[in-house]
Amino acid sequence: MEIEKVLGRKEWTNLLDITADNLSILITGANGSIGKRLCERLLGCDVVATDIVECVNKLDVTDVLSIKPYTNKKFDVVINLAGAKHAPLGEQDSFEAMNINTIGTANLIKLFPSSKIILTSTCKSCNPETVYGASKLIAERLTLNSGNSVARFFNVIQSSGNVFEIWEQQKVKEVASNCKRYFVSLDEAVGLIIYTMLAPQGRYSVNPMECREMCDIYKAIYGNKEYKLIRPRRGDRLVELKHSTSEYVEVQNEGSILKVNSYHDDRRTV
């Protein structure tokens, strides 16, 4: 699969090599696709990579006792990649989504008061329709209101469990009808995290440019190969938003980054 066929644009090259040096960093949820690539990009930093599965350093963001041993070391930055990230699963187990995404974020903010917290979030937090989106919106508000920062993702093409992995496993591909999505590449998402880590406090996202019909994306990859239209899953919104109704964006970094501002972020607002 060619990444740019999905993006419908060129990758933002100024995000592909962005890195950082000489920082002490704790990463939660580091064993996923984004976490692994992030660790590769932070070789100049002192990184402690943690996860709840298949990782030497175990850390469960929902368990204060699991987090506390890591508070003995002073970290410049805590990057929170741990999350229940699939919207349909959030409708099936709503407590789990809230516990990981919201309570887990609150635990990190409380236990690392001197570190810069970077929450990785999602465009589903914009005018949320689901538990997943709502749990991430509350996590964003907790993070921003405590003076920390948010890296808000759109759909990351090469992340685990994505639609392209599902299509590869299907003999006749199933495409959700009337669904429109924004996409970013894995390297763009990692670049966004590091950019957010180095930038002033706030909420940032990659500029995804065009919101694309899933049928058009399918055809860009597979041409005229047969496919089956299906209804969106429970938890899937039809059209994704670039920002919510309370937000506006500032373009940064030669067009590749959007700083997402809300009047709720301004402490002077009534």
For each residue, the residues with C-beta under 8 A, 3 or more apart:
1: 5 6 164 221
2: 5 6 221
3: 6 7 11 157 158 185
4: 7 8 9 10 11
5: 1 2 8 217 220 221
6: 1 2 3 157 164 183 217 220 221
7: 3 4 10 11 157 183 184 185 208 209
8: 4 5 183 209 210 212 217 220
9: 4 209 210
10: 4 7 13
11: 3 4 7 15 16 185 187 188
12: 15 16 188 191 206 207 255 256
13: 10 16 17
14: 18 191 253 254 256
15: 11 12 18 187 188 191 192 195 206 253 256 257
16: 11 12 13 187 188 191
17: 13 191
18: 14 15 41 191 194 195
19: 41 42 43 44 194
20: 23 42 44 45 194 197 198
21: 44 45
22: 44 45
23: 20 42 45 46 76 77 197
24: 45 46 73 74 75 76 77
25: 42 45 46 47 48 75 76 77 78 79 197
26: 47 48 50 70 73 75 77 78 79 112 115
27: 30 35 38 39 47 48 49 50 78 79 81
28: 50 51 59 61 78 79 80 81 82 104 108
29: 32 35 50 51 61 80 81 82 83
30: 27 35 36 38 39 49 50 51 55 81
31: 35 36 49 51 53 54 55
32: 29 35 36 51 81 159 160
33: 36 37 156 158 159 160 186
34: 37 38 81 120 156 159 186 189 190 193
35: 27 29 30 31 32 38 39 49 51 81
36: 30 31 32 33 39 40
37: 33 34 40 41 186 187 190
38: 27 30 34 35 41 42 79 81 190 193 194
39: 27 30 35 36 42 43 47 49
40: 36 37 43
41: 18 19 37 38 190 191 194
42: 19 20 23 25 38 39 45 47 194
43: 19 39 40
44: 19 20 21 22
45: 20 21 22 23 24 25 42
46: 23 24 25
47: 25 26 27 39 42
48: 25 26 27 57 70 73 75
49: 27 30 31 35 39 55 57
50: 26 27 28 29 30 55 57 58 59 70
51: 28 29 30 31 32 35 54 55 57 58 59 82
52: 55 58 59 60 82
53: 31
54: 31 51
55: 30 31 49 50 51 52 58
56:
57: 48 49 50 51 70
58: 50 51 52 55 66
59: 28 50 51 52 66 67 70 82
60: 52 63 66 67
61: 28 29 66 67 80 82 100 104 105 107 108
62: 99 100 103 104 107
63: 60 66 67
64: 67 68 107 111
65: 68
66: 58 59 60 61 63 69
67: 59 60 61 63 64 70 71 107 108 111
68: 64 65 71 111
69: 66 72
70: 26 48 50 57 59 67 73 75
71: 67 68 111 112
72: 69
73: 24 26 48 70
74: 24 114 115
75: 24 25 26 48 70 78 112 115
76: 23 24 25 115 116
77: 23 24 25 26 115 116 117 118 197
78: 25 26 27 28 75 108 112 115 116 117 118
79: 25 26 27 28 38 118 120 193 197
80: 28 29 61 83 104 105 108 117 118 119 120
81: 27 28 29 30 32 34 35 38 120
82: 28 29 51 52 59 61 100 104
83: 29 80 100 101 104 120 136
84: 89 90 93 96 97 100 101 132 135
85: 122 132
86: 89 90 132 161 235
87: 90 91 124 130 132 133 233 235 236 237
88: 91 92 233 234 235 236
89: 84 86 92 93 96 97 132 235
90: 84 86 87 93 94 96 97 130 131 132 135 235
91: 87 88 94 130 131 132 234 235
92: 88 89
93: 84 89 90 96 97
94: 90 91 97 98 131
95: 98 99
96: 84 89 90 93 99 100
97: 84 89 90 93 94 100 101 131 132 135
98: 94 95 101 102 103 131 135
99: 62 95 96 102 103 104
100: 61 62 82 83 84 96 97 103 104 135
101: 83 84 97 98 104 105 132 135 136 138 139
102: 98 99 105 106 135 136 138 139 142
103: 62 98 99 100 106 107
104: 28 61 62 80 82 83 99 100 101 107 108
105: 61 80 101 102 108 109 117 119 139 142 143
106: 102 103 109 110 139 142
107: 61 62 64 67 103 104 110 111
108: 28 61 67 78 80 104 105 111 112 117
109: 105 106 112 113 117 142 143 146 148
110: 106 107 113
111: 64 67 68 71 107 108
112: 26 71 75 78 108 109 115 117
113: 109 110
114: 74
115: 26 74 75 76 77 78 112
116: 76 77 78 148 149 197
117: 77 78 80 105 108 109 112 143 146 148 149
118: 77 78 79 80 148 149 150 151 193 196 197
119: 80 105 139 140 143 148 149 150 151
120: 34 79 80 81 83 150 151 152 153 193
121: 125 136 139 140 150 151 152 153 203
122: 85 125 132 133 136 152 153 154
123: 126 152 153 154 155 182 205 240 241 242
124: 87 128 129 130 132 133 136 237 240
125: 121 122 128 133 134 136 137 140 152 244
126: 123 133 240 241 242 243 244 247
127: 241 244 245
128: 124 125 132 133 134 136 137
129: 124 133 237
130: 87 90 91 124 133 134 235 237
131: 90 91 94 97 98 134 135 235
132: 84 85 86 87 89 90 91 97 101 122 124 128 135 136 235
133: 87 122 124 125 126 128 129 130 136 137 237
134: 125 128 130 131 137 138
135: 84 90 97 98 100 101 102 131 132 138 139
136: 83 101 102 121 122 124 125 128 132 133 139 140
137: 125 128 133 134 140 141
138: 101 102 134 135 141 142
139: 101 102 105 106 119 121 135 136 142 143
140: 119 121 125 136 137 143 144 150 152 203
141: 137 138 144 145 264
142: 102 105 106 109 138 139 145 146
143: 105 109 117 119 139 140 146 148 149 150
144: 140 141 147 148 149 150 201 202 203 265
145: 141 142
146: 109 117 142 143
147: 144 201
148: 109 116 117 118 119 143 144 201
149: 116 117 118 119 143 144 196 197 199 201 202 203 204
150: 118 119 120 121 140 143 144 196 202 203 204
151: 118 119 120 121 192 193 195 196 204 205
152: 120 121 122 123 125 140 203 204 205 260
153: 120 121 122 123 156 184 189 192 205 206
154: 122 123 181 182 183 184 205 206 208 240
155: 123 159 162 181 182 183 184 240
156: 33 34 153 159 162 183 184 185 186 189
157: 3 6 7 162 164 183 184 185 186
158: 3 33 162 185 186
159: 32 33 34 155 156 162 186 189
160: 32 33 165
161: 86 165 166
162: 155 156 157 158 159 165 166
163: 166 167 214
164: 1 6 157 167 168 221
165: 160 161 162 168 169
166: 161 162 163 169 170 174
167: 163 164 170 173 174 218 221 222
168: 164 165
169: 165 166
170: 166 167 173 174
171:
172: 226 227 228
173: 167 170 218 222 225 226 227 228
174: 166 167 170 227 228 229 230
175: 214 215 218 227 228 229 230
176: 179 214 229 230 231 232 233 236
177: 215 229 230 231 232
178: 213 232 238
179: 176 213 214 232 236 238 239
180: 211 212 213 214 238 239 240
181: 154 155 211 212 214 217 240
182: 123 154 155 208 210 211 212 240 242
183: 6 7 8 154 155 156 157 208 212 217
184: 7 153 154 155 156 157 188 189 192 206 208
185: 3 7 11 156 157 158 188 189
186: 33 34 37 156 157 158 159 189 190
187: 11 15 16 37 190 191
188: 11 12 15 16 184 185 191 192 206 256
189: 34 153 156 159 184 185 186 192 193 206
190: 34 37 38 41 186 187 193 194
191: 12 14 15 16 17 18 41 187 188 194 195 206 256
192: 15 151 153 184 188 189 195 196 204 205 206 257
193: 34 38 79 118 120 151 189 190 196 197
194: 18 19 20 38 41 42 190 191 197 198
195: 15 18 151 191 192 198 199 204 253 257
196: 118 149 150 151 192 193 199 202 204
197: 20 23 25 77 79 116 118 149 193 194
198: 20 194 195
199: 149 195 196 202 204 259
200:
201: 144 147 148 149
202: 144 149 150 196 199 259 260 261 265
203: 121 140 144 149 150 152 259 260 261 262 265
204: 149 150 151 152 192 195 196 199 252 257 258 259 260
205: 123 151 152 153 154 192 208 257 258 260
206: 12 15 153 154 184 188 189 191 192 256 257 258
207: 12 251 255 256 257 258
208: 7 154 182 183 184 205 211 242
209: 7 8 9
210: 8 9 182
211: 180 181 182 208 239 240 242
212: 8 180 181 182 183 216 217
213: 178 179 180 216 217
214: 163 175 176 179 180 181 217 218
215: 175 177 218 219 227 229
216: 212 213 219 220
217: 5 6 8 181 183 212 213 214 220 221
218: 167 173 175 214 215 221 222 227
219: 215 216 222 223 224
220: 5 6 8 216 217
221: 1 2 5 6 164 167 217 218
222: 167 173 218 219 225 227
223: 219
224: 219
225: 173 222
226: 172 173
227: 172 173 174 175 215 218 222
228: 172 173 174 175
229: 174 175 176 177 215
230: 174 175 176 177
231: 176 177
232: 176 177 178 179 236 237 238
233: 87 88 176 236
234: 88 91
235: 86 87 88 89 90 91 130 131 132
236: 87 88 176 179 232 233
237: 87 124 129 130 133 232 240
238: 178 179 180 232
239: 179 180 211
240: 123 124 126 154 155 180 181 182 211 237
241: 123 126 127 244
242: 123 126 182 208 211 249 258
243: 126 247 248 249 258 260
244: 125 126 127 241 247 262
245: 127
246: 262 263 264
247: 126 243 244 260 261 262
248: 243 260 261 262
249: 242 243 258 259 260 261
250: 258 259 261
251: 207 255 257 258 259
252: 204 256 257 258 259
253: 14 15 195 256 257
254: 14
255: 12 207 251
256: 12 14 15 188 191 206 207 252 253
257: 15 192 195 204 205 206 207 251 252 253
258: 204 205 206 207 242 243 249 250 251 252
259: 199 202 203 204 249 250 251 252
260: 152 202 203 204 205 243 247 248 249
261: 202 203 247 248 249 250 265
262: 203 244 246 247 248 265 266
263: 246 266 269
264: 141 246 269
265: 144 202 203 261 262
266: 262 263 269
267:
268:
269: 263 264 266
270:
